[in-house]
Amino acid sequence: MLTQAEVHWIELDSVDSTNDYLSRAYQQGRVSGVAAVLANMQTAGRGRGGRVWQAQPGSGLCLSLGLPMAGLQMPFLPLCVGVAVAQVLEQWNVPVHLKWPNDLLADQQKLGGVLCESFQTGQGAVTVVGIGLNIQPVDVPDALSGRGATSLSNYLPASSMPSSRNLAEQVVFSVLRWIDMASVQGIDAIFAEFTRRDSWLHNPVQVEDQGVVCFTGEAMGIDRQGAYLVNTEQGLRAVHAGDLSLRVRL
């Protein structure tokens, strides 16, 4: 059970990317088991598609969690992590929704994101889960986020804002707990919780390939293979993460 594992914490003032730092640490044998890296500042963080995710000092949660497992062991890991983070933030009444495959939204604006990367080391398979959350206001182009970005500071007064370490610890415990639950109960629990927060569901959407619209339809949710279903005039079509982009059709 991952929730019973001792988490090896590494705190850094500044780093290029928490995911890259932790990946190097595993590959060089400097860490093993479950490990977490928390940085105050990130200069070359990465999002989906290689997009840059920078964080000025104290402006965001820059967290990566290393797990001794292959990503193929849990193909729904990004969804599981999204649900886990959402549950943490909901305790402060932050209205979190999840945008497939890996974004966290609040009031339809980007609040954070998840990036899962797997690789082999001399000790076996490892998956690093990167979690970024905006704590203070940031400037994210609408083209990347849909409707700009938001931050926890828009929902929590300074007196109620948790410290980065406290927030990170709650997020890590929630992620480990959800992975354990999914391992025991299967994917149905994740499906139900993701669907309840699905920001696409029943909205008109368009599917794009490098900016070119391929087809349009109604968002119908995820299937058992982790693809997103769109009901088009020609019937249901599945969209796979990394292949195409799904956007709300205005």
Disulfide bonds with the S-S distance in Angstrom:
none
